[in-house]
Structure formats: C-alpha cells, structure tokens
Amino acid sequence: MGVKYLWDVLEPCKKTYPLDHLQNKKVCVDLSCWMVELHKVNQSYCATKEKVYLRGFFHRLRALIALNCSIILVSDGSIPGIKVPTYRRRLKARFEVPDDGGVEPGKETSLRRNMGSEFSCMIKEAKVIASTLGVLCLDGVEEAEAQCALLNSENLCDACFSSDSDIFLFGSKTVYREICLGEGGHVVCYEMEDIKKKLGLGRNSLIALALLLGSDYSQGIRGIRQEKACEIVRSVGENIILEKVSSEGLSFVKKPRNSKKQARPKKGTLPLVTINGRNHDPEGLEEIKEVIDAFMNPKCHKADSNTVSRALAEFNFQRTKLQEICHQYFEWPPEKTDEYILPKIAERNLRRFAILQSRSTEVAVNLPLHKPQVSEKCPVSEIIKTRKVQGRESFEVSWNDLEGLETSIVPADLVERACPEKIIEFKEKKEAKKKKKPKQKQPKSKERETSSPTKASSLIELSLQLQQIDLNSTSVLARSTVEEAGQEKEQHKSKKHDYLRLLDSPAKENSNNGWSTIGNFGVGPSSCSFYPEAEVIDLISPCLKARSKNVSRSYQEQKCQEQKSLDHKLENVIELSDSDADDDDDEHCRKARELRMFLENIRKDVIL
C-alpha cells in the first residue's frame, strides 16, 4: 500500500511515456506488486486454474525483452517487525501469521513469510518462467521496494516498477507505477526531481507526510487531510522537518476542530501518533524514531554484495526449458512458444547491434585515425518487404543464425540505426525488379479516362452519340436506296402490265402503227388508239365470223413477233436495272465508308 493518499498528492507530477521509452534501460521490478496487479484482473477459479496472471507476466517480460530492457526482479523477504501489526490486520492473522497478542507495539521482530501460501506459489512460478528467459530474481532481505530503491539510488538501475508509494521514502529517484501493453502501450512515470520542483517535497518531507497521513509503519493522525498535511510539512522545511519531529514529536501540528480524543493504542496494533501531551513522553518519540529509521535505513543487500552482482549478471535464454515450462503451465506446443518469444529475442539482438554501431561511430568521430571494427555479425540477413504495424513503418526481415525463426517484423527506424546498408540493398533490388518488368503504358486516351472520371464519362457519351449518328445515317441511306429500287421496280411492273394489256386488244389493222417505245421502255402517244374513231364494230353481226378468222390469224402471227421483240426489250431493261442497282450499292458503300472515316477523325480530335 505505502503511504495513504500519497499517489493523490503526487498526481501533478504524473507523466505518461510510450513503451519505447524503456528501450535500452535497466529496471528493477517489485515482483509482488506485479503479481498482485495481474491477479486482480481476473480472480475467478477458472482464471486461477488457467494461470491467467502468469500469462500476463510472461507477455510483460516479452515486451521488455524486445526493447532490450534489462530486468531485475526483486521479491519480498521477511516481514519487518514494525510492519507485523499491519500485516496481521491485512491478512486477518489466521492465514499466515499466528496470533501473538502478547508482543508490545514496536518490539516485534521480523517475521518469515509462509512459503506454502497461494501467493508464495505464484511468486515461485513467476521466478521459474523468468529464469528460462534469462532474467534472475533477487530475494530481498525484507521489503522488495526498499531493495529496488537502493539499487536505483546507487545508479545500478535506471528506474523501478512498483505500485507502493513508500518506494520514494526509501530513496528511489524514478518510479514506473503502471505499464500498458498492446496498441498505444505506455508507462506511467513519477520522478523525484519533479516532486521537489512542483510540490516542494523531498524525501524527508515525504517521511513526515507518512507520519501524519499513515503508512504501513504508522496509523497517522486521524482527521487530517492530505492538503493540510502538505501545508504543515512545507511550512517547516525539507532540511529540518525530521529533526523537529524526532526531538519534539508532532506538537507543532494544530489540533483539528471537533476531533475526538484519541484512545491509547491497543496491544498488537500500530502506535498512534497523537497531538496531545503524550507525544512528549520518551515512548512516543521512540516510536516516531523507529518509523523514520525504517524508511531511512531499511534492511537490504548492499549494492556491492555478491548477491546483487549475481542478480545484475546476464544469463542466456533457454529455449528448450522455456518450451517445457510453457507446456506445463499453459499447455502450449513448442511452436506456439517459439512464435511468441523468438521474434522478441531477435529484436533485442538487433537493438544491441545498433548500440555497437553507434558506439563505433562515436569512436570514429572522436578518434579520426582509429578504424573501429564491429566484431559481431549483423543479425539481419535481408529485408523482404515493407510493412505497417499499428500505424508504424516496419520491415519484414530474415535473420542470421537464429534457430527456429526465419522472418519477423521489426520497426523501420531500428533497422536504419542498426544496418542502413540493408535498406540500401533492399531499395536497389526493388528498382532492379521494376526495370526487369517494365510497366505496360496505357494509351493516352485510357490514361486520361482513368485519371479524370468526369472527362472519361463525357468522352464515352460523345462516342455513343457519334455511333448513333453513324447508324442513323447508314439506315437512312439504306432506306432511301431500298425505296428508290422499289419505286423503279413498281414502274417497270406498271409499264409491263400496260404493255401486255394493250397487246391483248383485237386491233389488227392498227397494230403496226400503234406502238412506239421511247427511251427505256416508254410508250408513245400512238398507242392510245388502235381503231379509227368513225369505225363501229357490231359484235352481233354474223359477218364478223369470217373477218375474225382472218384477223385472228394475222393477229396471232403479229402477236408472236411482237412478243419476241418485247421479251428481248424486257431482257435489256432488266439487265440495265440490275447494273444500275449494282452501281447504286457501290456508291452507297463508298459514301458510308467516307462517313465513318469522318466520324472517326472527329472522335480523335475531341480526345486529343
């Protein structure tokens, strides 16, 4: 828990950084805080049985490994004696801590944790899976956050992960309270420098706040709010606040109005820091000094100890053992475990290679005559294609000497820092492929149609209109030609019909003078009458028999001759009409062809 309401006091100093802020850093992690957070996400029986908390822990380690973030896990040791009353109250005594009500407040000794509890088993599982990833755990003497703060204050790590606010009271300089993975991943950061500048509170002032507001080591003063407590502490000053509290107690704190008189602490509970005359007695001052000493001088492994040195050493990733552990805990096949972890290991190797490259460049700048040589081989074999992951430019690359992984996706800026020559090779290959397979150029008309949708639509409409005009003109010409041919045919039929009708008339004496053709199958005016106007034929007269016989013979002979000549003329007329029709068809085809050529020229001029 830490100090009551301290995170609310520090809210103005809260900063949010993207997850990349952790790259190439070394961080200490309060393992108990992480496991409590992950277990709170889902506390159902199924989630616990399927070890959802452990999967979340595994994915957090994956994310930090990919960023080349060195991790030092720190677990809690024994419970400090001054914290035992709080521990009993928090866990209700019967779960881990035996009832020891005869112990006076402030005289408790440190208490070993129950290593068989459910939470202790969760910590063990986390240590096992972390060790296979090359991350070892440092077992603290007492408080894990105190050990993390010591490493941070000694500059053995860049920051600490903890949700206990009292880590600042132990001396930590940079604290990451929260971490979020996935899209938009970030960390929530608090820095001691910001707390001093913005709030005017240093480490001594924060310890004084813990005495006023309450913490794991004291109950604080009832009825005082965090704003009032901050004003009181700032009014005394950072440098003398602890001296004043140690020598005088909290007599300088004014008693709040309508506050009830505080009772004496019961046995087995935290000491109550009062504001009446009792804080001047030696017992009260001694309790305050114990709280101050617990924060200023916690029990931890020294920074130069062998235990800390072993925890800071790097260990190799154990692929086979990790596969076995993941199969045991999560029932994952080896392929799924490799799919999760190998791309992250490859990305970490590339980041480390980028650091070597940058250092060699710095050496070359500082020492121009020195020729730096990077002994390690670039882990990237070649760039396969460009990618975009969560809006970030990336490359799909193949790897050298990494068993079980052929390709994966890494950020483009990382490849540019580590091996810019690979990007140049990739671009050259891409250009070479374009030259080998030139793109087929579309006609200008098609390019313009595709480039301008409105223009393309207008050209299509114009083309349809021209085609319609062409069809209409062709149909009109064909219709006119057909009509002319039909009219000529009707004329020929009518003339032939008149000619045959006249031939059937019985007029022998005028038959030789009655016909005269003019032009092509014309009929003259002499054909209008075959008999004299004065002659009257009596059809009842009997003398007509002999006459009709004579007339019929001569008439039939003449009729045969005239029929032959008429057939000859009709053949000539038909041949002439056929030749005229053929000429008309040729003329029509030529005119239609010229019209089509004219329309095509118009269409090309409009498009160009």
C-alpha angles and dihedrals in degrees: 000000000000121000118358114254092354094127088055090052091050095047094106089059094053115124130182121212130183116254091255087070087081096057115126092002131126116226137180117221126206094222095197092057092051094049092048091051093048093045092051091059091074121000097173121126093249092051091051092046092049090045096235090166090057092050089053089051091050092052092049090054090048092054093050093045091055089055091052088244110160111223130207112188115206123193130195121264126193121342111257113246092236089056098048095095091053091045092052092049094046096050094032093243097256096080101059111344121067118226109267102166094157094073114102118234113268093021099082118122126220114285126219115233123245101255091192096063122111093250092050089053090053090053091051092052091050091051092051096051091044093052091057088056091054095258117125128198127232112215108218124223092232124329116031093207089054091055091047091050091051092053090047094049090049090052092242088127135023098228146347133239111219140131093204107102093205088075087090089056089056090057107267116157103194124027130184107204100179138021126195124191132198127042110001091014114184146158128229110227136193123188127197092223090060091048090055095046100042102032103023091231123133131180093280091050091051091053089052089050089053089056091051102039100031134248141186088293102044139022096226128210118316118232099023119117127215094249092055092045092052091051092051094048094046090049091059097044138238098264100050104028096096093044091051093048093046094050103033104022115217098317091124089067111096116231111251117239119261090013115151121238110265119236125227115271117266123234114278095023134103119278113264114230103218132191098216128086094290093080089071094062117099093246094058094047091048092055091050090050091051091054091049092047092049089059099038098043110025121175107259142142110274117251092242096046123120091241092060092043091055091049091051093051119102121245130195126254111257106212100179094046091048090053090053094048093048090049090050097046103030103016090237120159116237091254092059092049090051090048090056102043110024097068089051092050090050092050090050090052090051092051091051090050089051089055090053090050093051092048092050089050091052091050091050090052095047094041108033093181092052116093108208117213123200105213095192120084120239107262092216115086098186144326113256104184144332121266140182118219118185090338093309123121110244143165131228105224139179120230137227122228098352110129116218097017125086104165139003140162122260133173115275094228090056092054089048091054096043104039115001090168089069090059090051091051091049093052092047092052090048092053091047091054091051091053093049092052106038115197114250109246115230121223115271091247092056093044091051092046092051094042094051115036094186093050092046091053092049091050091050091052091048091050091051091049092051091049089051091051090050092050092046093050091047092049092048092051092046091048093049091048092050091048092050091049090049092050092050090048091051090049091051091049094049092048092048090049092051091047094051092044091055092047090059091059113106101235110127101162094053097035094095093052099038103078132064125158121212123194116329106355096329126164119222129218093256089072092070094083134025100177132054115263092237096050116099121190117213106208092190094057112109094215091071091079096075091041093050091052092053092043093046093055096048090039093053093049093048090044091056093051093047091047089056093050090045091052090051091051092047090053090052091047093049092048090049093049091049092051090048091051091050090050090049091051092051091048091049093051091050093050092047090051092051090049093052091050090050093051092048091053090051091050093051092048091052093049094047 
